[in-house]
Amino acid sequence: MRRSKVETQGLFSSLFLEQRVPQCHPLRPALAIVDNSLANMDRRFNARYSSTCRPSIPLGFLLRAPLLQVSYDARYERRLIEQLIYSLLFRWFVGLTIDDNVWVPMVISRNDDRLLDHGTRQVFFRSVLDQALSQNRLSEERRSVDGWFFCGWARRNETYACFTDSDAHLYQNAACEAPFSAYLGYVLREHRHGLIARQQVTTADDTAEVDAIVQLVDDLGGTRRIPLAPDKGYERPGYIQDLRDHHVTPHVARKRKGSEIEGRATRHVVYTLSMHVRRRIKSIFGWMKTVGGVRKTRCQGLNWRNQHFSLVTTAYNLVRMVQLGVI
């Protein structure tokens, strides 16, 4: 018997939003990690709000929503808001009920100023990483570091300065390519589980790569000497000794002539493992450019670029932590 079409719509629903999400969905463990991180940052959030003004949008909503934007490749805030309107999965992850009104796209861009002033996304990146550290999912044995370029938000390549994005400097990736306005992003990857331990964005200068890696190593802290595996391009005069002064054993790919890496250092098994695992760091930048949407920046200025880069690296760590079973 053919069923007739029901024209009337149901007024009420007897199911929660969480019941609509499958138990095996990867966003379930990701939300548990995010909620634990936000709970650790709750005291930091309370210090920024006044007790007399009208209630504002919780900062937790403003941190969860951009994570969905990165993970599901929503290029702009307007597309993210559209999916928040009709997607029950997005509403459940952000924390909205089925009856809550979704804010306009301008709200996200306006509230990004508050997150930028207080460095909230950088703190959120560390808080997510601390959960992996507490469950022994962040190894301190060996690490690799690398940098990659990201095109700036510039309409044209100026010879001396770009007025649309003044922090984006001219960068030439290869001798056969034309220079273009770009930033340089760096990640410090641990070898055992593939998580990003540290991240940073700098201007595209000649000495920015060397200075950024030294700063990332200093940010790790501690007095234990760690092996670090950069590529062959980082073997510059005086740089190897500078790394050794910062409690780092450089496992740089040795040049054929004039290398500062001694032959006895390349005979160890640890050096061979570092050379083998070091290449996997390229997959991080591939994920950032295809899924994370950082191939060409959608924001202007170095501070905004650092904030967006922290968000993308946090999303990448969440994907890896879900695969590793960190809950």
N, C-alpha and C positions, 0 to 999 in steps of 0.2 A: 504494500500500500504506500502510495506516495504521500510524503508528509507535507502538509500545507505550510506556507511561509508565515511565520509569526511576526506581525507588524509592531506589536507593543514591545517596548524596551523595559528591562528590569530596573527598578528604582534603587534597590539595595543589593549589596553583595555580602555573602557570608564568609568570604575567604580573605585572608590577609595578603598583602603584597608578597611577603616572604614565601607564602605557599605557592605562588605562581612561578617561583624560581626553582629550577630543578636542583636536587640535592648534589648532583655531580658538577654543577656549573662552577667554573674557575673563579667567578667573582665572589663566591661565598668565602673561601679562605682569604681572598684578597681583602674583603671587607673586614674580616676579623683582625687582620694585621693593621689595617688603617685605623680601626676603632681603638686598638691598643695604643697606637702612636698618638692619636688625638687625646686619649685619656691622660697620657703622660705630659701632654702640652696644655692641659686644662688650666693649670695655674698661670701659665704664660698668657693664655687668652683672657683670663679674668682681670689681669693687671691692665689691660688695654681698654676696657669698657667702663663707662660711667654708670653709676647707679641711679641717675636722675633723668637721663634722656629716654627717648622712646626705644623700644626693642629693635635691634637691627638683625640683619641676616647672620646666622651663626657662621663663624669662620670655618667650622667643619664642613658646611655645605660648599663653601668657596674653595676648599681643598679637594673634596671628593669629585665635584663636577669636572674640573680640568683633567683629573686622572682619566675619566671616561672619554673626554675629548681627545686625549692622546692615544688611549688604547683602542678606540673605535674609529680613529682617523676622521674626526669631525674637524674640518679645516678651520671653521670660523665659529665664533660664539653663537651666531644666529642659528647655525645648523645644530649646535648642541642644545639650544633652548627648544628647537622644534622637536627633537627627540625626547627631551624631558617632558614635553606636553603629552605625547601619545605612547611613550614606552614605559611600561610598568617596571621593567628591569632597571632602567635608569633612575626612576623615582625611588625604587627600593634602595639602590646603592647610595644615592645622595642623602636620603633621609626624609623625603617628602611623602605625604600620604596621597591617596588617590584623589582627594578633594582639594588639596592645596593648589593655590595659584602659583604658576611659575613666573619668576621675575623676568624682566626684559633683558636683552643682551647687554645693554649699556651698564647694567648693575655689575656684571662680572668685570668689565674693563675699568669701571670706576673704583671698585673695591680692590683691584690689583695694586693700587697705589699704597694702600695700608699694608698689604703683604710685602711690598717692596721696601717700605720704610723700616720695617722691623725684621726683615730677613726671615719671614715665617717659613717660606718654602725650603730654605736651606736647613732650618732647624727640623722641619718635617722629614727631609732626606736623612738627617742623622738619626732621627727617632725611629724610622723604619729600619735603618741599618743596625741599630742597637738590638732589635729583636732577633736578627740573624746572628749577631754576636753572642747573645745570651743562650742560644741553642747550638753553639759551636758550628755555625754554618758560615763563619767568616774566618778563614785561615790567615795566619800571619807568617806563613813559611816563605812563599814566593809571590811576587807581584810583577805585572807588566804595565807599562805606561805607553801611551801614544796620543797623538793629536791629529785633528782633522779640521778642514776648513768648512765654513758654512757661509753661504752667500748672504751679504747684507741686504737690507731693504733700501736699495738705491736705484734710482731711475737710470742713471748713467755713471760711467766711470770717469771721474774727474782726475786731472793730473795731480793736483795737490790736496784737494779736500772735496768732500761730497756734502752738499748742503741738506739733502734729505736724511742722511744718516752720517753724522760727523765722526762717530766712533769707528765706522767701517773703513779700514785702510785697504789700499791696493795690495793684492796678493797674487803671485804667479805660481801656480802649482807645478808647472813643468816649463822647460825652455821653449817647447813648441806651442804653448798655449798663451793666450792673451791675458794680461792681468785683469783682475776684477775686484770689486769691493767685497771684503769678507771679514769674518771673525775666525778665531782659532779656538776650538774646544778640546779639552783634555780629559781623559778618564784614567783612573788608576784601578786596574782590575786584579783581583786576587785569583790565583790559578786553580785552586781546588774546586770551588763552587761557581766561579764565573760571575761573582757579584762586583758591582762598582763600589770601591771603597772610598774614593774621593773623586771630585769633578771640579772643573773650573773653565771659565771662558776668558780669553784675553784678546787684545787687539792683534792684528796680523803684523807683527814686527819681526825683525831679524833675530833678536835675542829673547823674544817672548817665550819661545818653546823651552829654552834652557831654564829661564827664571821660573816658569810655571811649574816645571817638574820638581825643582828644588823646593818650592813652596808647598807642593802637595806632599812631599816627603816629610817636611817639617811639621805639617799639619797632622800627620799620623802620631807624632810624639813617641815617647819611649826611647830607651837607650840600646835596645837590642838591634844588632846589625841584620838587615833584611836584604835578600837578593832582589834586584830590580832589573827587568829585561826591557830596555828600549830597543828601537831598531837601529840600523847602522847610521842613519842620519844624525843621531844624537852624539856620535863620537866626534867631539870637537876639541880643539886645544884647551887644556885646563879643565874641561868639563868632567872628565872621568875622576880626576883627583878631587874636584869639588863634591861629587857624589860620595866619595869615600870619606870625606870630612864630615858628611852628614849621616854617618852610620849606615851606608848603603854599599852593598857589594854589586857593582855593575856587571850585568850579564849582557853586554852589548854585542851585537853581531860584529865579529872582528873583520877589519879591512885587510886586504891582501898586502898592502904596503903602508908602512908608517902607522900601525895601529898601537894604541896605548894599552891594549889588553894583552897581558902576557900569555905566552903559549901554555904555561902550566895551569892557568885558570880555565882554559877551554877543555882540559882533559878530564874534568870532574863530571860525574853523572848529573849533578844538579844543573850544570851549565847546559848540558844536552837537553834536559827536560825543559829548561827555560826557553831554549831556542825553538822547541817543538810546540809548546803551549802558547808562546808569545803571539803567534799568528791569529789566534782565536779572538783577539781584541778587535780585529776588523769587523767581526760579526756584530759587535755592539754598535759601531757607527752605521753599519748597514741597516740595523733595526731602527735606529734613530732617524735615518733619512727616509726610509720607506713607510714605517708605521708612525714614528714620532713626529714626522713632519718638520724636521729642522734643516732640510736641504737648503731652503731659503727662508730667512727669518721673517716673521710677521710682526716684529716689533723693532723699535728703533732705540739705539743706545746700548751701552755695555751693561748697565745695571739691569735693564729689562731682559737682555739676552741671557745674563747669568740666572735670572729668576726662571725663565722658561727652560733653560738647560737643566736646572735643578729638578723641575717638574718632570721632564722627560726621563732623566736618570732614575728618579724615584719610581716612575711607572715601569721602567725596565727591571729594576730590582724586585718589584712586586711580582712581575711575571716569573722571574727566576725563583723567587722564594716560594711561590705556589707550586712550581715544578719540583722543588726540593722538599716540599712538605713542611714548611715552616708555618705553624699556626699558633 
